Amino acid sequence: MSRRAPPVTPDGRYIVVRGRLWRRANPHLPAKERAAYVRALMTARRAVGAARRAGDETALADARAAVDAAKVALGERGPVWWAGGEDLNRHLARNTRYADWYAGLEEED
């Protein structure tokens, strides 16, 4: 079973997962920089899992902070990476300016 990539909004700012907008990483990051941030994110996510399994609340807090820092560096959290405009991260696509575009996607399925 192959998984399809999530749809990307026409302006490239968000992907849509289960009807919800999620901010994409900054496409203007140099490839090496982006790869380093993704490695840091994956390491931090593994640390979250290890801390949960160990029941270590201090390590869990540190790992979650590392996940957040990597996501901010990638542009998925924190200040938006585009010039101006509001951030619609986590909003339902049907309740945003992307509603007509999203409705067209649903009709294709």
N, C-alpha and C positions, 0 to 999 in steps of 0.2 A: 504494500500500500504506500503510494507516494503522497507526500504532503505538499500542497501548493503554498507558495509564498504568500504572505498576507498582502492584500491590496494596499497600494501606496496612494495617498491623496495626490491630486494633480499638481500641487505645488511642491511635493516631495517632503513635506514637513512631518507627516504622520503615517503610520501604518494603522490598519483597522483589524482588531482581533475581537471576535464575538460582538461586533457592533460598536466597540469602544475605540476611540482614538488614542494612540500611544506615540509619543514623540520619537522620531528617528534620531539616530546619531548624526552629528554634524558631518555632512558629506564633504566639507571643505578641509577636514583634518588631513594632514599628510598621512600616507599609508603606514609608514613606520610608527608614527605617533598613535594612530588609531589602533594598530596591532598591539602596541604596548599597553594601551588602556584596556583593550579587550582581554589581554592576558591577566592584567591586574583584576579585572572584574571577575573572570572565571576563578582565579585564585581566591578572591574574597568570597565568592559564592560557595566554593568548597569549604572554606573556613567556617561559614555559617552552618553548613551541614554538620561539620565535625563538632562545633561548639554545641549544637543542639543535641547531638548524640551523647556528648559527654556531660550535658547538663550544666555547662559552664556559662553562667550569665555574663560574666565580665568579658570572656572571649567572644560571646555572641554579640554583645554591644560593639566591641571593637571590629568584628567582622562586618557587621551591618554598616558601621561607619565607613569601612573600606569599600563596600559595595556602593554606597552613596557617593563617595568621592570619585570612584571610577565612572559612575553614571553622569555626574556633573562634568567631569573632564570630557566625556564623550558627547556631551550636549543633550543627553536624554533627560536631565533634570537641571535645575538652576535657571540662570538667564537663558532666554531663547537664543539660538544661534543665527536667526534671521533678523533683518532690520525691521524693527517696529512690529506692531501687531500683538494681539493677545495670544496667550497660550491656552490651547484647548485640550491639553493632555488629560486623558481619562474621561473626557466628555463622551456621551453617546453621539455617534456620528449623525444620527437622525435629528438631533437637537442643535445642530451647528450649521454654519454656512456651507458645509459639505453635504447637507441632507439630500439635495437633488442628485448629486454625483453618486452618493451611497445608494440611494433608491435605484438608480440605474444598474448598479452592481448586483443588487438583490434580484432584479428582473432577469439577469443573465443566467443565474444559477438554476 
